[in-house]
Amino acid sequence: MAYLKNLTEYLELTAKRVPDKTAFADETEKLSFSDLLSLGKSIGTAVAAVTERVNAPVAVFTDRSVYPITGFIGALMSGNFYVPVDATMPPERMASIMEELSPAAILYRDCDRETAERFSETAPLIAIDGTLPEGKPELLAGRRAKVLDIDPAYVIYTSGSTGKPKGIVISHRSVIDFIEWMAEKCFIVEDEVLANQAPFFFDLSVKDLWLTIKRGLTTYIMPKKLFLFPKLLISFLNEKKVTTLIWATSAFNLAANSGVFKKYAPETVKKVILGGETLYAKQLNAWRAVLPEATYINLYGPTEVTVDCTYYVIDREFSNGESVPIGRACENMEVVLLDGELNPVPDGTAGEICVRGIGLARGYFGDPEKTAAAFVCDPRNAFFSDRLYRTGDIGVINPDGLLYYVCRKDGQIKHVGYRIELGEVESAVNALPEIRECAAFHDGEEDKIVLAYSGDIDGTGVIEGIKSTVPKYMYPNVFLRRDGLLHNANGKIDRAGLRKEYQDGKNI
């Protein structure tokens, strides 16, 4: 394959090979690869008409439709990079992001016009589902020629520990390197059909988007409501003949916990690729019971490493209480476990997961101080600059030579004199058949382990169920039983929200 330096080259190659094949489809619209290329050029030309800037951010309002994808392609075609912005996010958060970005343009759908117009003085507005100019290939080629593969392809905003969103800058080269590896290692071939679950402002969707465009796949954008009605979810997968799921683990767990597999099963799914949260064996086993021949792959990585940095092709059976490994480093990446003084720890000892390699982000947009704190010089190398990203996650390499996720660094607590990993408490509780989902956190003021959970069991039953798994000093002291736990926009358990709910209840 010819050397690529810009993600748009994937689309040009695929549109030439399979121009009329459906690339992406939502509930009402579908786009072929030639449609996507044509619209991308038109939007790119519209962006070029309002700014001479290249390598600048272009904000793209996102929803569960094909239109944001055309905006992403248009931004790249114009020689700039795209920034997915959830059209429904709180106004103050959106304003904070727009102020930091100072985008070259804001791309939106007409249904989001009112929201977009709040920022009309910030940047030119372009309706991507409105009347667009004819694409000017020569103009766009000239602009893209100024873009190097180390330049940004996208910025994705995630929550920050201080409450201010962090914009993570990812280059073309990082995405190309990752997608080339994933297409091969995860056995992605042209006749596959994907069901996109992750929202486009969540980095998990990068896999759906660029694997589809590279390989010439067909991806159906799933309506959000399907996860409220698991029977309809399974019907959707069967109707569309979906072969591959690249889902957040939380969505995988939701289906497993719903009980839908007692009556219904995906009929065409052959591959399940997971990431974003800890994979528990209990939910894995629920899927394997109905899809025993499918391939299951567990991926791990924060947004700062271009989606994922480790993988594990699940190759054995796991009992419900076992931890599932996150495996080994992806190609062209290295994972090392370091202690608090940034010294390597021996195998079998927990340490902070740190990553080096081509996938590392360029840094945090507009925040050099935070970038310098998270992307440090590899302490093992005193001879030249060698960036290492500190994930803040704790892992351990077990005797099988595989890496296991333990918890967040701030998930380590000292309780009644013992150092405890809250991830271990969650793993034990989650293995109970009555538990649907759970999250544990520490009340430092009262030195209590708080367990928030949903399931058909009370606190006494939880204690009884984990007696054989964890020592007494790891038992939860406070039980918050809920019909369902809070989740954030990415589908992950909203731990900060649960903690606030608990604190607010204490103060009443």
C-alpha positions in Angstrom: 0.0 0.0 0.0 1.2 3.5 -0.8 2.4 5.6 2.1 -0.5 7.6 3.6 0.0 10.9 5.5 -3.7 12.2 5.6 -6.8 10.3 6.7 -8.7 11.6 3.7 -6.6 9.4 1.5 -8.4 6.3 2.9 -11.6 7.7 1.6 -10.2 8.6 -1.8 -8.9 5.0 -2.2 -12.0 3.3 -1.0 -14.4 5.5 -3.0 -12.4 4.6 -6.1 -12.7 0.9 -5.3 -16.3 0.6 -4.1 -17.9 3.9 -5.0 -21.6 2.8 -4.7 -21.3 0.7 -1.6 -23.2 2.0 1.5 -20.6 3.4 3.9 -22.8 4.8 6.7 -26.6 4.7 7.3 -28.8 6.1 10.1 -32.6 5.7 10.6 -33.5 7.7 7.5 -30.3 8.4 5.4 -27.5 6.5 3.9 -24.3 7.5 2.2 -22.2 5.6 -0.3 -18.4 6.1 -0.3 -18.7 8.4 -3.4 -21.4 10.4 -1.6 -19.2 10.8 1.4 -16.3 12.0 -0.7 -18.4 14.4 -2.7 -20.0 15.9 0.4 -16.7 16.1 2.1 -15.3 18.1 -0.8 -18.3 20.5 -0.8 -18.1 21.1 2.9 -14.3 21.5 2.7 -14.7 24.1 0.0 -17.3 25.9 2.2 -14.8 26.0 5.1 -12.0 27.2 2.8 -14.3 30.0 1.6 -14.6 31.4 5.2 -11.0 31.0 6.4 -7.5 31.0 5.0 -6.4 29.0 8.1 -5.1 25.4 7.9 -4.3 23.1 10.8 -7.0 24.9 12.7 -10.0 23.4 14.6 -13.3 23.1 13.0 -16.1 22.4 15.5 -18.7 19.8 14.3 -22.0 19.4 16.1 -22.7 15.7 16.4 -25.8 13.5 16.7 -26.9 10.0 15.8 -26.9 10.6 12.0 -24.6 10.4 9.0 -24.2 14.2 8.9 -21.4 14.6 11.5 -19.3 12.2 9.5 -19.6 14.5 6.4 -18.5 17.4 8.6 -15.4 15.5 9.8 -14.4 14.7 6.3 -15.1 18.3 5.2 -12.9 19.7 8.0 -10.0 17.4 6.9 -10.5 18.1 3.2 -10.1 21.9 4.0 -6.7 21.2 5.5 -7.9 21.6 9.1 -8.9 19.2 11.9 -12.3 18.3 13.3 -13.6 18.7 16.9 -16.8 16.7 17.7 -19.1 18.7 19.9 -22.2 17.1 21.4 -25.1 19.2 20.3 -26.9 18.5 23.5 -24.1 19.2 26.0 -24.8 21.8 28.8 -24.5 25.4 27.4 -21.7 26.4 29.9 -19.6 23.4 28.9 -20.1 24.1 25.2 -19.2 27.8 25.7 -16.0 26.9 27.6 -15.0 24.6 24.7 -15.7 27.1 22.0 -13.9 29.9 23.9 -10.8 27.7 24.1 -11.0 26.4 20.5 -11.6 29.7 18.7 -12.6 27.5 15.7 -12.1 28.4 12.1 -15.7 27.3 11.4 -18.7 25.7 13.2 -20.5 23.0 11.2 -24.1 22.1 12.2 -27.4 20.6 11.1 -30.4 22.9 10.6 -32.1 21.2 13.6 -29.3 22.6 15.7 -29.4 26.1 14.2 -30.5 27.8 17.4 -27.6 26.3 19.4 -25.1 27.2 16.7 -26.3 30.8 16.4 -25.3 31.3 20.0 -21.7 31.2 18.7 -22.2 33.2 15.5 -19.7 35.8 16.7 -17.2 33.1 17.6 -16.8 31.6 14.1 -18.5 31.4 10.7 -21.5 28.9 10.7 -22.0 26.3 8.0 -25.1 24.2 7.7 -23.9 20.8 6.5 -27.4 19.7 5.5 -28.0 22.9 3.7 -27.0 24.2 0.2 -23.3 23.7 -0.3 -20.9 24.9 -3.0 -19.5 22.6 -5.6 -16.3 21.0 -4.4 -13.0 22.5 -5.7 -10.5 19.6 -5.7 -7.5 21.6 -6.7 -8.1 24.2 -4.0 -8.5 21.5 -1.4 -5.5 19.5 -2.6 -3.4 22.6 -2.2 -4.6 23.2 1.4 -4.1 19.5 2.3 -0.5 19.6 0.9 0.4 22.0 3.8 -0.7 19.3 6.4 1.9 16.9 7.7 1.1 13.5 9.1 2.1 14.7 12.6 -0.5 17.5 12.4 -3.8 17.1 14.1 -6.6 15.0 12.6 -9.0 15.6 15.5 -9.4 16.9 19.0 -11.8 15.1 21.4 -12.8 16.7 24.7 -13.1 14.6 27.8 -13.9 15.5 31.4 -11.0 16.9 33.5 -10.3 16.4 37.1 -10.6 20.2 37.7 -14.0 20.3 36.1 -12.6 22.0 32.9 -12.9 19.7 29.8 -9.6 18.5 28.3 -9.1 18.7 24.5 -6.9 15.8 23.4 -5.0 16.4 20.2 -4.5 13.4 18.0 -2.5 13.4 14.7 -3.1 11.8 11.3 -0.1 9.5 11.8 -1.4 8.2 15.2 -4.8 7.3 13.7 -3.3 5.8 10.6 -0.9 3.7 12.6 -3.6 2.5 14.9 -6.2 1.7 12.2 -3.6 -0.2 10.1 -2.8 -2.3 13.2 -6.4 -2.9 14.2 -7.6 -3.8 10.7 -5.0 -6.6 10.7 -5.0 -7.7 14.3 -8.8 -7.7 14.7 -9.3 -9.5 11.4 -11.4 -6.7 9.8 -12.3 -7.6 6.2 -14.4 -5.8 3.6 -17.6 -7.8 3.8 -18.2 -7.0 7.5 -21.1 -5.0 8.8 -20.8 -2.8 11.9 -23.3 -1.4 14.3 -22.0 1.9 15.7 -22.9 2.3 19.3 -20.4 5.0 20.5 -21.4 8.6 20.1 -19.1 10.6 17.7 -17.8 12.8 20.5 -16.4 9.6 22.2 -13.1 8.3 20.9 -14.4 4.7 20.7 -16.2 5.8 17.5 -12.9 6.5 15.8 -12.6 2.8 15.3 -16.0 2.5 13.6 -15.4 5.6 11.5 -11.9 4.9 10.1 -12.1 1.1 9.9 -15.2 1.6 7.8 -13.5 4.1 5.5 -10.2 2.1 5.2 -11.7 -1.3 4.6 -14.9 -0.3 2.7 -17.3 -1.7 5.4 -20.9 -0.8 5.9 -21.8 0.8 9.3 -25.3 1.3 10.7 -25.6 4.1 13.3 -27.7 2.7 16.0 -30.6 4.7 17.4 -29.9 5.5 21.1 -33.3 4.2 22.1 -32.4 0.6 21.2 -30.4 0.3 24.5 -33.6 1.0 26.4 -35.3 -2.0 24.6 -32.9 -4.9 24.4 -35.3 -7.0 22.3 -35.4 -4.3 19.7 -31.6 -4.0 19.9 -31.2 -7.7 19.0 -33.8 -7.4 16.2 -31.8 -4.5 14.8 -28.6 -6.5 14.7 -30.3 -9.4 13.0 -32.2 -7.2 10.5 -29.0 -5.4 9.4 -27.0 -8.7 9.5 -24.4 -7.1 11.7 -21.2 -9.2 11.9 -19.0 -7.1 14.2 -19.6 -5.1 17.3 -17.0 -2.5 18.3 -18.7 -1.4 21.5 -18.1 0.2 24.8 -18.0 -2.4 27.5 -20.9 -0.7 29.3 -23.2 -1.3 26.3 -22.0 -4.9 26.1 -22.8 -5.3 29.9 -26.2 -3.7 29.5 -27.3 -6.3 27.0 -25.9 -9.1 29.1 -27.6 -7.9 32.3 -31.0 -7.3 30.6 -32.0 -10.9 30.4 -32.7 -10.6 26.7 -30.5 -13.6 25.9 -33.0 -15.9 27.6 -35.3 -15.5 24.5 -33.3 -13.8 21.7 -29.7 -13.9 20.3 -27.7 -12.1 17.7 -27.7 -14.4 14.6 -25.0 -13.0 12.5 -22.4 -11.5 15.0 -19.1 -13.2 14.6 -16.8 -10.7 16.4 -17.1 -8.6 19.5 -14.5 -5.9 20.2 -14.7 -4.1 23.5 -13.1 -1.2 25.3 -13.7 1.8 27.5 -14.3 0.1 30.9 -13.4 -3.0 32.8 -14.6 -6.2 31.2 -16.0 -8.7 33.8 -16.2 -12.4 33.1 -19.8 -12.7 34.2 -21.1 -10.5 31.3 -18.6 -12.1 28.9 -19.9 -15.5 29.8 -23.5 -14.4 29.2 -22.6 -13.4 25.7 -20.6 -16.6 25.1 -23.5 -18.7 26.2 -25.5 -17.4 23.1 -22.5 -16.7 20.8 -20.0 -19.4 21.7 -18.2 -19.3 18.3 -17.7 -15.6 18.2 -14.3 -14.0 18.6 -14.0 -11.7 21.6 -11.3 -9.0 21.9 -10.7 -6.8 24.9 -9.0 -3.5 24.2 -7.7 -0.9 26.7 -6.5 2.7 26.4 -7.3 6.3 27.3 -8.1 8.9 24.7 -4.5 10.2 25.0 -3.0 7.1 23.3 -5.3 7.2 20.2 -8.1 5.0 21.5 -6.2 1.9 22.6 -2.7 0.7 23.6 -3.3 -2.9 24.7 -5.3 -5.8 23.4 -6.2 -9.4 24.4 -7.9 -11.9 22.0 -9.8 -13.9 24.6 -8.6 -17.5 24.2 -9.8 -19.4 27.2 -12.8 -19.8 29.5 -13.1 -17.5 32.6 -15.1 -18.2 35.7 -17.5 -15.4 36.8 -15.2 -14.1 39.5 -12.0 -14.0 37.4 -10.5 -10.9 36.0 -10.2 -10.6 32.2 -6.7 -9.4 31.0 -6.2 -6.3 29.0 -3.3 -8.2 27.4 -0.2 -6.9 25.6 0.8 -3.7 23.9 -0.5 -2.9 20.5 2.0 -2.7 17.6 4.4 0.3 17.8 3.4 0.9 21.4 5.2 0.1 24.7 3.4 -0.3 28.0 5.5 -0.1 31.2 4.4 -0.1 34.9 6.0 2.5 37.1 5.9 3.2 40.8 5.3 6.6 42.4 8.9 7.6 41.8 8.6 6.6 38.1 10.8 3.5 38.6 9.8 0.2 36.8 8.1 -2.3 39.1 8.7 -6.1 38.8 6.1 -8.4 37.3 3.4 -9.3 39.9 3.6 -5.8 41.5 1.0 -3.2 40.8 2.1 0.0 39.1 0.9 3.0 37.1 0.3 2.1 33.4 2.5 4.3 31.3 2.6 4.3 27.5 5.1 5.4 24.9 4.8 5.1 21.1 3.4 6.7 17.9 -0.2 6.7 19.4 0.5 9.3 22.0 -1.5 12.5 21.7 0.2 15.8 20.7 -1.0 17.0 24.1 -3.9 19.0 25.5 -5.3 21.8 23.3 -4.4 25.2 24.8 -3.0 23.7 28.0 0.8 23.2 28.0 1.0 22.9 31.8 -1.4 20.0 31.9 0.4 18.5 28.9 3.8 18.7 30.7 2.3 17.0 33.8 0.8 14.0 31.9 3.3 13.6 29.0 6.7 13.2 30.7 10.2 12.3 29.6 10.7 8.5 29.9 12.7 8.2 33.1 14.5 5.2 31.7 16.1 7.3 29.0 18.5 10.1 29.9 19.9 10.7 26.5 17.1 12.3 24.4 13.5 13.4 24.6 11.3 10.4 24.7 7.7 11.0 25.7 5.8 8.8 28.1 2.1 9.2 29.0 1.0 8.6 32.5 -2.5 7.1 32.4 -3.3 7.3 36.1 -4.5 3.7 35.8 -3.0 0.9 38.0 -2.2 -2.4 36.4 -0.3 -5.6 37.2 1.5 -8.2 35.0 0.5 -11.6 36.3 2.5 -14.9 36.0 0.7 -15.5 32.6 2.7 -12.5 31.2 -0.5 -10.6 30.6 -1.4 -7.1 31.8 -4.5 -6.8 34.1 -6.3 -3.5 34.9 -6.6 -3.0 38.6 -8.2 0.4 39.2 -7.7 4.1 38.8 -4.7 5.5 40.8 -7.2 7.4 42.9 -9.1 4.1 43.3 -6.4 3.0 45.8 -7.5 3.7 49.3 -6.4 3.0 52.8 -9.3 1.7 54.9 -9.1 0.5 58.5 -5.3 0.3 58.1 -5.3 -1.7 54.9 -4.4 -0.6 51.4 -7.3 -1.6 49.2 -8.0 -1.5 45.4 -11.7 -0.5 45.0 -11.6 -2.3 41.6 -11.2 -5.6 43.4 -14.3 -4.9 45.5 -16.2 -4.1 42.4 -15.0 -7.2 40.7 -16.2 -9.4 43.6 -19.6 -7.7 43.8 -20.1 -7.7 40.0 -19.6 -11.5 39.9 -22.8 -12.1 42.0 -25.6 -13.2 39.7 -28.1 -10.8 41.2 -25.9 -7.7 40.4 -26.5 -5.7 37.2 -23.9 -3.1 37.7 -21.9 -1.5 40.6 -19.4 1.1 41.5 -17.4 1.5 44.8 -15.9 4.7 46.2 -14.4 5.8 49.5 -15.9 8.1 52.1 -12.6 9.4 53.5 -14.2 11.5 56.3 -15.9 8.5 57.8 -13.5 5.8 56.4 -16.3 3.9 54.8 -16.4 1.9 51.5 -19.6 2.9 49.7 -21.2 0.6 47.2 -23.7 1.9 44.7 -25.4 -0.9 42.7 -28.5 -2.1 40.9 -29.7 -5.6 41.4 -32.1 -8.0 43.1 -30.2 -8.3 46.3 -29.8 -6.3 49.6 -26.6 -5.3 51.4 -26.7 -8.4 53.6 -26.9 -10.6 50.5 -24.0 -8.8 48.9 -21.8 -9.4 52.0 -22.8 -13.1 52.1 -22.0 -13.4 48.4 -18.5 -11.9 48.5 -17.4 -13.7 51.7 -15.4 -16.3 49.8 -13.9 -13.7 47.5 -12.5 -10.8 49.5 -11.4 -10.4 53.2 -13.7 -8.8 55.7 -11.9 -5.5 55.7 -12.9 -5.1 52.1 -16.6 -5.4 52.7 -18.6 -2.3 51.8 -19.9 -0.4 54.7 -22.7 1.6 53.0 -25.0 0.3 50.3 -26.8 2.6 47.8 -29.3 0.4 46.0 -30.7 2.0 42.8 -33.0 0.9 40.0 -30.1 1.9 37.7 -26.8 3.8 38.2 -26.0 7.2 36.8 -24.2 7.1 33.5 -22.4 9.9 31.6 -22.8 10.8 27.9 -20.2 8.1 26.9 -22.3 5.4 28.6 -19.8 5.0 31.5 -20.9 4.8 35.1 -20.9 8.4 36.4 -18.8 7.9 39.5 -18.5 11.6 40.2 -22.3 11.9 40.0 -22.8 9.0 42.3 -20.4 10.4 44.9 -22.1 13.8 44.8 -25.5 12.1 45.2 -24.1 10.3 48.2 -22.6 13.4 49.8 -25.8 15.4 49.2 -27.8 12.7 51.0 -25.4 12.9 53.9 -25.9 16.6 54.2 -29.7 16.5 54.3 
